[in-house]
Amino acid sequence: MSTTTASRVLEPGWQLCVNVLQPEEVERIHSLSLDVLERSGIIVHYPPARQLLAARGATVDEARELVRIPRRLVEEALASAPRQVTVYGQSDAVTPRVLGLEGGHYARTTTGLNWIVDHRAIKRRPVTAEDVVNWTRLIHAQPNLHFAGSLVDQEAAVTSAEVRCLARMLPHTDKPFMFSAFSGEGMRWVWRLTEVTQASDRQPRLMVLSSVNSPLIYGWGQCEAAMVAAEVGIPVCFNSSAVAGVTAPVTLAGAVVQINAEMLAALTIIQSHRPGAAVVYAAHPMALDMKSGMASISVGEVGLMSAACVQIGRHYGLPTASNGICTDACTPDPMATLEKWANGYLPTMAGANVNGGAGSLACVGTVSLEQVVIDNDLYGHIFRHMRGLSVTDETLAADVIARVGPGGDYITDEHTLAHCRREYYLSPLANRLNAPSWEAAGGRDAVERAHQLVTDTLARPAEPFLSGEQSREVAHLLAQAEAALANLETHI
C-alpha cells in the first residue's frame, strides 16, 4: 500500500471552528470591501481582464489601468462561484480532496520556492532538479500532507519553471498538487501534463495559487494565469499577501478589509471570465515587524488575520485555504516550530480546507527537507485537535469503569485495545524516553530525528507512479513546452 492511501484525511464535519469575528463584523468588513472596489478601485495590468470588466459595467481608466468594480459585479461573482471543489490524486487509491463548508481539512507544503537549506547548514543554496525529486518523494511519505506543493529549480529557464517542476514531480507521487502561477501559457502546459497521468473522470489533479499584489494591484502574469486556469479547469486559489503596516493598514481589521477587497476583485475577474469556475478563497496576510523593518509571516497577529479571512470566506460559502504554518526563522529550530504554531493554528481551527506552509522557512523564502518532516508532525497534532472529543456511550466508557473497578487496571482491558490507536495521535518525531534512556540512545534532538527520517525515506527505492509510456509522453511534452516557452515575454 502506498503512503498516500494511508494518509490521514479529516472527515467532513469534524472541525472545531474558531471564530475571531462577530457576524455583524463580518458583514461590515464585506460592505467596506465592496466600497473599496467601487470607489478606490484596483489596478489591473492584464488588458483582457480590464476589457472584460468594462464590458460588464465596470469603470475603467485605461491610462492608469485602474478599474472601479461595482458592487453588483462582485455579488454576481460570489453567487456564481461553486460551493464545493474536488481535487483528485492519480488513482482511486487516493482519497479525493473535497473542499467546501462540508468538505475535509488538509495540509500542503509551501509552493513555488527555489531556495533550499541543507541539514545543519547556515547558507541556503539554489534548488536543483535532484532537490525537486527528493522533495516530492519525501512529501509522498508524509501522511498528514495531502497536497504536494511545487519546488522550482534554478538550473534552466524561469519561463518554463512550473512545467519542468511538474514533469519531475509526476513520477514520484500520486497525491494532488498545488502550484504557483507564472503565466497563462505555463498553465496550459501544466494542464496537458496532468492529462497524461489522469483518467478524465479524475480531473483536476492540481490547484494554482494566483496572488493579487498590494495595495490593490493585480499583476499581468498572475491575472492571466488565473483566467487561463479557469478556462482549462484548474481550480484557482485567489490570494492576497498584503503586509499590514506597509501595503495595507497597520490595524488588523483594516488590513483584512483591504485583503478581502483585493481577493474579491480577483474572484470577480475569474467568475466574469468563466462563471462557475472552481475557486478557493486563500488569504495569506503578513505584518511589518516594527523592530527590523521586515515583513513577517510568523507573528501571532498574522494568525488572527488569517483566521478572520477564513471566517469571511466561509461566510461567503466558499472553499477556503490559509497559508498555514509559517515562520521567519531561517533554519529548523525551536523558534521555527513556535512561530509556525502561533500563526498557523488559528486559521486551521477556523475551518480552512487547505492549510499550507509545510517545509517553509525564512518568511516562505526557503525550504528544508527536515522541516517537511517536522511540519507533517505539527499538522498531525493540529488535526487531532480539530477532531475534538467523541462523546458516545462507547467513549464515555461507563461500563468499562464499572467493569475494571477500584484498584483494577485498564491497560489489559479490551476497550483500551479497541481505542488506543484511534484516540491518540502517534507522533513519528516525539521523544518518549526518560533522560537516561534518551542519553543512551544518542541524545538526538528533534531536528536530528527528522534528518534521520529524511535519510531513511530517500534511501528506500523510489516507488514508480508512471508507466513507461506515460514517462515518455511527459518527457515529450516537457521538451515541447520548453521550446514554446523559451521566448515567452514575462510580465510581473
C-alpha positions in Angstrom: 0.0 0.0 0.0 1.4 3.4 -0.9 1.8 6.0 1.8 -0.9 8.2 0.2 -3.6 5.6 0.7 -2.8 5.7 4.4 -3.0 9.5 4.6 -5.0 10.8 7.5 -7.7 13.0 6.0 -10.1 14.8 8.4 -13.6 13.7 7.8 -16.2 16.4 6.9 -18.0 17.9 9.9 -15.3 17.1 12.5 -13.7 20.5 12.7 -13.8 22.7 15.8 -14.4 26.1 14.2 -12.9 29.1 16.0 -14.4 32.4 15.1 -12.5 35.6 15.7 -15.2 38.0 14.3 -18.8 38.5 15.3 -21.3 38.0 12.5 -22.0 41.8 12.3 -18.3 42.4 12.0 -18.0 40.1 9.0 -20.9 41.9 7.3 -19.2 45.3 8.0 -15.9 44.1 6.5 -17.7 42.8 3.5 -19.6 46.1 2.9 -16.4 48.1 3.3 -14.5 45.9 0.9 -17.2 46.5 -1.7 -16.8 50.2 -1.1 -13.1 50.0 -1.7 -13.6 48.3 -5.1 -16.3 50.7 -6.2 -14.7 53.9 -5.0 -10.9 53.4 -5.0 -10.8 50.6 -7.5 -7.9 48.3 -8.3 -5.1 48.5 -10.9 -5.4 45.5 -13.3 -2.4 45.2 -15.6 -3.7 42.5 -17.8 -5.6 44.2 -20.7 -8.1 41.3 -21.4 -9.3 41.5 -17.8 -9.8 45.2 -18.0 -11.8 44.8 -21.2 -13.9 42.0 -19.7 -14.8 44.1 -16.6 -15.5 47.2 -18.8 -17.9 45.2 -20.9 -19.8 44.2 -17.8 -20.2 47.7 -16.5 -17.0 48.5 -14.5 -15.5 51.9 -14.9 -12.0 51.7 -16.5 -9.3 54.4 -16.6 -7.0 52.9 -19.3 -4.3 55.5 -18.8 -3.9 54.3 -15.1 -5.1 50.7 -15.8 -7.5 51.4 -12.9 -10.8 49.5 -12.7 -13.6 50.5 -10.4 -15.8 47.5 -9.9 -19.5 48.0 -9.0 -21.0 46.0 -6.1 -23.3 44.2 -8.5 -20.5 42.5 -10.3 -18.9 41.3 -7.0 -22.2 40.0 -5.8 -22.8 38.2 -9.1 -19.3 36.6 -8.8 -20.0 35.4 -5.3 -23.3 33.9 -6.4 -21.7 32.0 -9.4 -18.7 30.6 -7.6 -19.2 26.9 -6.7 -19.6 26.0 -3.1 -17.5 22.8 -3.4 -14.3 22.0 -5.2 -12.9 18.5 -5.5 -9.2 17.8 -6.4 -8.1 14.3 -7.2 -5.0 12.1 -6.9 -3.7 10.0 -9.7 -5.8 6.9 -9.0 -8.7 5.6 -7.0 -6.2 4.7 -4.2 -6.0 8.4 -3.3 -8.9 9.9 -1.4 -10.4 12.9 -3.3 -9.8 16.2 -1.5 -13.2 17.8 -1.1 -13.1 21.5 -0.3 -16.1 23.5 1.0 -18.2 24.1 4.1 -19.0 20.4 4.3 -15.6 19.3 3.0 -12.5 17.9 4.6 -9.4 19.6 6.1 -6.0 19.1 4.5 -2.4 20.3 4.6 0.0 21.1 1.9 3.6 22.1 1.6 4.7 25.5 0.6 4.8 26.1 -3.2 6.8 28.0 -5.8 10.1 28.4 -3.9 13.5 28.0 -5.5 15.9 28.0 -2.5 16.8 25.2 -0.1 18.8 24.9 3.1 20.6 21.6 3.8 20.7 19.9 7.2 22.7 22.0 9.7 23.8 24.4 7.0 23.6 28.1 7.6 23.7 29.3 4.0 20.9 28.4 1.6 21.5 27.3 -2.0 19.6 27.3 -5.2 17.2 24.4 -5.8 18.3 21.7 -8.2 16.5 19.1 -10.2 17.6 16.4 -7.7 16.1 18.5 -4.9 12.7 18.5 -6.7 12.7 14.7 -6.9 13.8 14.3 -3.2 11.2 16.9 -2.1 8.4 15.0 -3.9 9.4 11.6 -2.6 9.5 13.0 0.9 6.1 14.6 0.7 4.7 11.4 -0.6 5.8 9.6 2.6 4.2 12.1 4.9 0.6 11.0 5.9 -0.5 14.4 7.1 0.5 16.3 4.0 -2.3 15.9 1.4 -1.1 18.2 -1.4 2.4 18.3 -2.9 3.5 22.0 -3.5 5.8 22.8 -6.3 9.6 23.3 -5.8 11.2 25.2 -8.7 14.8 24.5 -9.7 17.2 27.3 -10.8 19.0 25.2 -13.4 17.1 26.3 -16.5 14.8 29.0 -17.9 12.3 30.6 -15.5 9.7 30.8 -18.3 9.2 27.0 -18.2 9.9 26.5 -14.5 6.4 25.3 -13.4 6.2 22.9 -16.3 9.7 21.5 -15.6 8.8 21.1 -12.0 5.6 19.2 -12.6 7.3 16.9 -15.1 9.9 16.0 -12.4 7.2 15.5 -9.6 4.8 13.4 -11.5 6.9 10.2 -11.4 7.2 10.3 -7.6 3.8 10.7 -6.1 0.1 10.1 -6.7 -1.0 12.9 -4.5 -2.6 16.1 -5.9 -0.5 19.2 -6.5 -0.5 22.8 -5.5 1.3 25.1 -7.9 2.1 28.8 -8.1 1.1 30.8 -11.1 3.7 32.1 -13.5 2.0 32.6 -16.9 -1.1 31.6 -18.8 0.8 29.5 -21.3 2.6 27.8 -18.4 -0.9 26.8 -17.0 -1.9 25.3 -20.4 1.3 23.1 -20.4 0.8 22.1 -16.8 -2.7 21.0 -17.6 -1.6 18.9 -20.6 1.0 17.2 -18.4 -1.6 16.2 -15.8 -3.9 14.9 -18.5 -1.2 12.3 -19.4 -1.5 10.7 -16.0 -5.2 11.1 -15.2 -8.4 9.4 -16.2 -10.9 12.0 -17.5 -13.2 11.4 -14.5 -10.4 12.2 -12.1 -9.6 15.8 -13.1 -8.4 18.2 -11.8 -5.3 17.0 -10.1 -3.8 20.3 -9.2 -4.7 23.8 -7.9 -2.9 27.0 -8.8 -2.2 30.0 -6.5 -2.8 33.4 -8.1 -1.8 36.4 -6.0 -3.0 40.0 -6.0 -0.3 42.5 -5.2 -0.9 45.1 -2.5 -2.0 47.7 -2.3 -4.8 46.9 -4.8 -2.8 45.8 -7.9 -3.5 42.6 -9.9 -0.4 41.8 -11.9 -0.4 40.8 -15.6 1.1 37.3 -15.1 -0.9 36.4 -12.1 -4.2 37.5 -13.6 -3.5 35.9 -17.0 -2.6 32.6 -15.3 -5.8 32.7 -13.2 -8.0 33.3 -16.3 -6.3 30.5 -18.3 -6.6 28.1 -15.3 -10.3 28.9 -15.2 -10.5 28.1 -18.9 -8.9 24.7 -18.7 -10.4 23.6 -15.4 -7.7 24.2 -12.8 -9.1 25.4 -9.5 -7.7 28.9 -8.6 -6.7 29.7 -5.1 -7.1 33.5 -5.3 -4.9 35.2 -2.8 -3.6 38.4 -1.2 -0.4 38.7 0.8 -0.8 42.3 2.0 1.6 43.4 4.7 -0.2 45.2 7.5 1.7 48.5 8.1 3.3 48.6 4.7 1.0 47.6 1.8 -2.2 47.6 4.0 -3.4 49.4 7.1 -1.4 48.6 10.2 -4.6 47.8 12.1 -5.6 44.1 11.7 -9.2 44.9 10.8 -8.2 47.5 8.3 -5.7 45.1 6.7 -8.5 42.4 6.5 -10.8 44.9 4.7 -8.2 45.6 2.0 -7.2 41.9 1.7 -10.8 41.0 1.2 -11.3 43.7 -1.4 -8.3 42.5 -3.4 -9.4 38.9 -3.3 -13.0 39.8 -4.3 -11.5 41.7 -7.3 -9.7 38.5 -8.4 -12.8 36.4 -7.8 -14.9 38.8 -9.9 -12.4 38.6 -12.8 -12.3 34.8 -12.7 -16.1 34.4 -12.5 -16.8 37.1 -15.1 -14.4 35.2 -17.4 -15.8 31.7 -16.7 -18.9 31.7 -14.5 -18.8 28.6 -12.2 -15.0 28.2 -12.4 -13.6 26.4 -9.4 -12.1 28.8 -6.9 -10.7 28.8 -3.3 -10.6 31.8 -1.0 -7.0 31.8 0.1 -5.8 34.8 2.1 -2.2 35.0 3.1 -1.8 38.0 5.4 1.5 39.4 6.6 2.6 42.1 9.0 5.5 44.6 9.4 8.0 43.8 12.1 8.5 47.3 13.5 11.9 46.5 15.0 13.6 45.1 11.9 11.5 46.8 9.2 11.0 43.3 7.6 7.7 41.8 6.5 6.8 39.0 8.9 4.7 36.0 8.3 5.1 34.4 11.7 3.7 36.7 14.4 0.5 35.7 16.2 -1.4 38.6 14.7 -0.9 37.0 11.3 -2.8 34.0 12.7 -5.6 36.3 13.8 -5.9 37.9 10.4 -5.7 34.6 8.7 -8.5 33.2 10.9 -10.6 36.2 10.2 -10.2 35.8 6.5 -11.1 32.1 6.7 -14.2 33.1 8.6 -15.1 35.6 5.9 -14.6 33.0 3.1 -16.8 30.6 4.9 -19.4 33.3 5.4 -19.4 33.6 1.6 -19.9 29.8 1.4 -16.6 29.3 -0.5 -13.9 26.7 -0.1 -11.1 28.3 2.0 -7.4 28.0 2.4 -4.8 29.5 4.7 -1.0 30.0 4.4 -0.9 27.7 7.4 2.2 27.1 9.5 4.9 29.6 8.5 8.0 31.1 10.2 10.5 33.8 9.8 13.2 31.6 11.2 15.9 30.6 8.6 16.6 27.1 10.0 14.6 24.3 11.6 14.8 25.2 15.3 12.6 25.6 18.3 11.7 29.2 17.3 10.5 27.9 13.9 8.1 25.5 15.5 6.8 28.1 18.0 6.1 30.6 15.2 4.5 28.0 13.0 2.1 27.1 15.8 1.5 30.7 16.7 0.3 31.8 13.2 -1.0 28.5 11.7 -3.1 27.0 14.5 -6.0 29.6 14.5 -6.8 29.6 10.7 -6.7 25.8 10.7 -9.0 25.6 13.7 -11.2 28.3 12.0 -12.0 25.7 9.4 -9.7 26.3 6.4 -10.0 23.4 4.0 -6.4 23.6 2.8 -3.5 24.8 5.1 0.0 25.5 3.8 3.4 26.4 4.9 4.8 22.9 5.5 8.5 22.7 4.7 8.9 26.5 4.6 11.4 28.8 6.4 12.6 32.4 6.1 9.2 34.0 5.6 8.3 31.5 2.9 11.6 32.1 1.1 13.4 28.8 1.7 12.6 25.1 2.1 14.1 22.4 4.2 13.5 18.7 3.9 13.8 18.3 7.7 11.2 21.0 8.1 8.8 19.0 5.9 9.0 16.1 8.3 8.6 18.3 11.4 5.7 20.1 9.9 4.0 16.8 9.0 4.1 16.0 12.7 2.9 19.5 13.6 -0.1 19.2 11.4 -0.8 15.7 12.9 -1.2 17.4 16.3 -3.3 20.2 14.9 -5.6 17.9 13.0 -6.1 15.8 16.2 -7.3 18.9 18.0 -9.7 19.5 15.1 -11.3 16.1 15.6 -12.2 17.0 19.1 -13.6 14.6 21.7 -16.0 11.9 20.5 -18.7 11.7 23.2 -20.7 8.5 22.9 -21.8 5.6 25.1 -18.8 3.7 23.9 -16.2 6.5 24.5 -17.8 7.6 27.8 -16.9 4.1 29.0 -19.2 4.0 32.0 -19.5 0.2 31.7 -15.7 -0.1 31.4 -15.2 1.9 34.6 -17.7 -0.4 36.3 -16.0 -3.5 34.9 -12.5 -2.5 35.9 -13.5 -1.1 39.3 -11.4 0.3 42.1 -7.8 -1.0 42.1 -8.0 -2.5 38.7 -6.1 -1.6 35.5 -7.2 -0.5 32.1 -4.1 -1.5 30.1 -5.2 -5.1 29.6 -8.9 -4.2 29.0 -10.3 -4.9 25.6 -11.7 -1.3 25.5 -8.1 0.0 25.6 -7.0 -2.2 22.8 -10.0 -1.2 20.7 -9.5 2.6 21.0 -5.8 3.3 21.8 -4.8 3.8 18.2 -7.8 5.8 17.1 -8.0 8.0 20.2 -4.4 9.3 20.3 -2.1 10.8 17.7 1.1 8.9 17.5 4.0 11.3 16.7 6.8 10.0 14.5 9.2 12.5 16.0 8.4 12.8 19.7 10.9 11.6 22.3 9.0 9.4 24.8 12.2 8.2 26.6 13.3 9.2 30.1 16.5 11.1 30.4 18.9 8.2 30.9 17.3 6.2 28.0 17.4 9.2 25.7 21.1 9.8 26.6 21.9 6.1 25.9 20.1 6.3 22.5 22.4 9.1 21.4 20.7 12.2 22.8 19.4 13.3 19.4 17.1 16.4 19.2 14.0 16.6 17.0 15.9 18.1 14.1 18.3 15.1 14.1 15.5 12.7 14.3 13.8 14.4 11.4 17.0 14.3 9.4 17.2 10.5 10.1 13.6 10.1 8.7 14.6 12.1 5.6 17.7 9.9 5.1 15.7 6.7 5.6 12.9 7.8 3.2 15.3 8.7 0.4 17.4 5.6 0.9 14.4 3.4 0.0 13.9 2.5 -3.7 11.8 5.1 -5.4 8.2 4.0 -6.0 7.2 4.5 -9.6 4.0 6.2 -10.4 4.2 6.5 -14.2 4.2 3.8 -16.8 6.9 3.7 -19.4 4.5 5.2 -22.0 3.4 7.9 -19.6 7.1 8.8 -18.8 7.9 9.1 -22.5 4.8 11.3 -23.1 5.7 13.6 -20.1 9.3 14.0 -21.5 7.9 14.7 -25.0 5.5 17.4 -23.7 8.2 18.9 -21.5 10.5 19.3 -24.5 7.7 20.9 -26.4 6.9 23.3 -23.6 10.5 24.4 -23.0 10.8 25.2 -26.7 7.5 27.0 -26.8 8.1 29.0 -23.6 11.8 29.8 -24.2 11.0 33.2 -25.7 7.9 33.9 -23.7 7.6 37.5 -22.6 7.2 37.6 -18.8 5.0 40.1 -17.0 5.2 41.0 -13.4 
